[in-house]
Amino acid sequence: IAQRMMQKLTYHAILANDLTVKELVDLNDFQLFGVFHRSKNPTVKYLYKLLMERRLFKEAVVLRYKDFVFAEKVGDKSIKVLGIDDEKMNKINNSPKTSEKNQKSLMKLEEEIARLIKIKSQDVLLAPMLNPEKFKTKDIKILTSTHKISSLRKDHPAHFLDIEETIKTYAAFRVCTQEKYREKIAQN
């Protein structure tokens, strides 16, 4: 969530012409914080203040594969966990519109959620699964005891399925907000 918060902050700084993408790649963390600190843009100023005060966004709604809703530890927090069938969750995780690389689309989705909940869009943060391609189960070649090349899926299908299930426990799409709006979003 903190990484996504930095992405949103940086994207808004670019939109505010506080820096360019070319300048961004040449900055170290402290220089980037200096850009945020000097910004006149209200959203950048607000998000930077939250970051500096360690008021990170909190989960309000979490979308998970329906068989792995249990993986979300909610406790007594105002978090709604929704189990989504595999096909829809795969679409969410792999859609260009919900990719962390598509900041424009995430911003539009955040604005729509904020409008529906009647809060400012700067108080909504979507945190998709980062790098879903890293979590795709891939078959690997193995050398059998008879010195033949086979595959993990073919020779150990149960183990291969265990890997797929473990990956699904990590997959989540989170709708986050500031603590004061958490219950409001979780209830809608």
NORJO-V199510 format. One record per residue. RES is the residue in three letters. PHI is phi as a letter, one per 40 degrees, with the letter a starting at -180 (* if undefined). PSI is psi in whole degrees, 0 to 359 (NA if undefined). Layout:
BEGIN
[[RES,PHI,PSI] [RES,PHI,PSI]]
END
This chain:
BEGIN
[[ILE,*,321] [ALA,c,321] [GLN,c,317] [ARG,c,325] [MET,c,319] [MET,c,322] [GLN,c,315] [LYS,c,316] [LEU,c,315] [THR,c,318] [TYR,c,317] [HIS,c,328] [ALA,c,323] [ILE,c,316] [LEU,c,327] [ALA,c,5] [ASN,g,28] [ASP,c,336] [LEU,a,165] [THR,b,166] [VAL,c,321] [LYS,c,317] [GLU,c,323] [LEU,d,315] [VAL,c,342] [ASP,c,355] [LEU,c,145] [ASN,c,176] [ASP,d,317] [PHE,c,322] [GLN,c,321] [LEU,c,317] [PHE,c,325] [GLY,c,321] [VAL,c,314] [PHE,c,317] [HIS,c,323] [ARG,c,349] [SER,c,144] [LYS,c,352] [ASN,c,127] [PRO,d,322] [THR,c,316] [VAL,c,314] [LYS,c,316] [TYR,c,310] [LEU,c,322] [TYR,c,318] [LYS,c,316] [LEU,d,315] [LEU,c,314] [MET,c,331] [GLU,c,5] [ARG,f,30] [ARG,c,71] [LEU,c,157] [PHE,c,151] [LYS,b,148] [GLU,c,138] [ALA,b,318] [VAL,b,134] [VAL,b,125] [LEU,c,128] [ARG,b,162] [TYR,d,135] [LYS,d,328] [ASP,c,355] [PHE,b,25] [VAL,c,328] [PHE,c,338] [ALA,c,343] [GLU,c,118] [LYS,c,106] [VAL,c,320] [GLY,g,226] [ASP,b,18] [LYS,c,154] [SER,c,80] [ILE,b,130] [LYS,b,125] [VAL,b,124] [LEU,b,128] [GLY,c,126] [ILE,b,140] [ASP,c,158] [ASP,d,315] [GLU,c,314] [LYS,c,320] [MET,c,322] [ASN,c,320] [LYS,c,317] [ILE,c,312] [ASN,c,333] [ASN,b,3] [SER,c,136] [PRO,c,333] [LYS,c,336] [THR,b,18] [SER,c,142] [GLU,c,343] [LYS,c,349] [ASN,b,74] [GLN,c,326] [LYS,c,314] [SER,c,317] [LEU,c,320] [MET,c,318] [LYS,c,319] [LEU,c,319] [GLU,c,319] [GLU,c,320] [GLU,c,316] [ILE,c,315] [ALA,c,318] [ARG,c,316] [LEU,c,323] [ILE,c,345] [LYS,g,49] [ILE,b,172] [LYS,c,145] [SER,c,337] [GLN,c,346] [ASP,c,10] [VAL,b,134] [LEU,b,120] [LEU,c,130] [ALA,b,92] [PRO,c,169] [MET,c,123] [LEU,c,136] [ASN,f,59] [PRO,d,336] [GLU,c,334] [LYS,c,340] [PHE,b,15] [LYS,c,132] [THR,c,127] [LYS,b,136] [ASP,c,146] [ILE,b,153] [LYS,c,140] [ILE,b,154] [LEU,c,122] [THR,c,170] [SER,c,343] [THR,c,15] [HIS,g,32] [LYS,b,152] [ILE,c,130] [SER,b,200] [SER,b,156] [LEU,c,315] [ARG,c,319] [LYS,c,313] [ASP,c,336] [HIS,b,65] [PRO,c,325] [ALA,c,319] [HIS,c,319] [PHE,c,317] [LEU,c,323] [ASP,c,320] [ILE,c,316] [GLU,c,318] [GLU,c,320] [THR,c,318] [ILE,c,319] [LYS,c,335] [THR,c,336] [TYR,c,337] [ALA,c,124] [ALA,a,149] [PHE,b,121] [ARG,b,136] [VAL,b,117] [CYS,b,161] [THR,a,180] [GLN,c,154] [GLU,d,321] [LYS,c,340] [TYR,b,359] [ARG,d,309] [GLU,c,320] [LYS,c,316] [ILE,c,318] [ALA,c,333] [GLN,c,344] [ASN,c,NA]]
END
